């Protein structure tokens, strides 16, 4: 997600631009294509055995694209970003960019239908910044999406701004700086939006932040990556894996995250991959996980023994404390099958409350080894995607390495690009400003892709070009989520590709397989300028 001037492993990005140039305050329409009942149960009250319920006629069956509560409540939060130091795994102190003095930053928690008012103060020494609320739809509020160069100018040191938007979704996510590779140095934090759920549980354990850790700063790693790419090599391995901001290091220092559970209870855990370059596979020894969300989308619950999280992805899972009371390892390993690299691994200790916490001796569950999203993740309510205009309307986005002359001294550097153009935005004239000025002369390097008409289906095929390193790319779309029609290896062919229009999984971040393709569909039902990009930042 680096948009300017510094090369990275994965800078491929474009901006989806809806055709409506202004943001109308219009009534929400009923979806005409619905084939499933979305009748909410007004009598239903949310509780441990009725998590599908919510209140006031809203439930897990509500189509939140079309309808969401308005609570009339505004949740306010202040976030101040400063230069500081941190030492999350005990290996040694290094420069960090902290939020309210901490790493990771504080959890932003609101309830479905609330307004959020988040004031961000940039008190960093030298860095500009903007904060993006990952996966948040920003329905009719594109100016709060927090992408400098696309929806705002970066906040200079000393400046403050307030982001205001309504919580129209529920589930788990995260926020992060959208300025260069800054979030690798600490500008990250969890988001929880309380609402109904498609599986029952007794207690909410809250966010479980997963990310890799480097002993060098993000900008140092970025520079090394750029040189390596120029020489045909991979980015450097990360040094460690963190779980909720902590882990032991390879020399034994640091401390494990510890979780207490009670026999017979079911726990909701909010898994969030906040990495810059690591796909992460997680599991809890001896226990299955019941998956109930894919990003912000409730899904039909299904069980797994291990779960892969691409960069930016989230899964809310239910863990049943139904095994012999004891101490169990929670594992967060780098996914080498996704070509991610890390010199160590993440561990946390989960202890039943009836035993003395201690070092587990448990062995790992059988691990999956496929670098793809789980195919069984059907949305809770199925929404078919029309297929009639697919082949004729495909937006083809080709991803490959290219030489870009973006450094001030004129040097060419190697970057990942879309359709051979590496996005290079103007921080002092964001794309949204062009829209507001009615100026459609977007510079080529803005990589603007117009959507089809408002409230119509857009089909995008992201294709990795041959003769490039076969690195999987986690693609993320702002302002919308999308339907995952298919993924495959080699070159996409509309005639032979196997695509799922009937029950496609739905989410906001999905993998373009190394050397392969990703086909998605989204409805352009939220006017604005929205970034679509690969979420690898190193
Ligand atoms: Cu993000």
Boltz pocket constraint, residues with backbone or C-beta under 6 A from the ligand:
constraints:
  - pocket:
      binder: B
      contacts: [[A, 132], [A, 134], [A, 135], [A, 174], [A, 176], [A, 312], [A, 476], [A, 535]]
      max_distance: 6.0
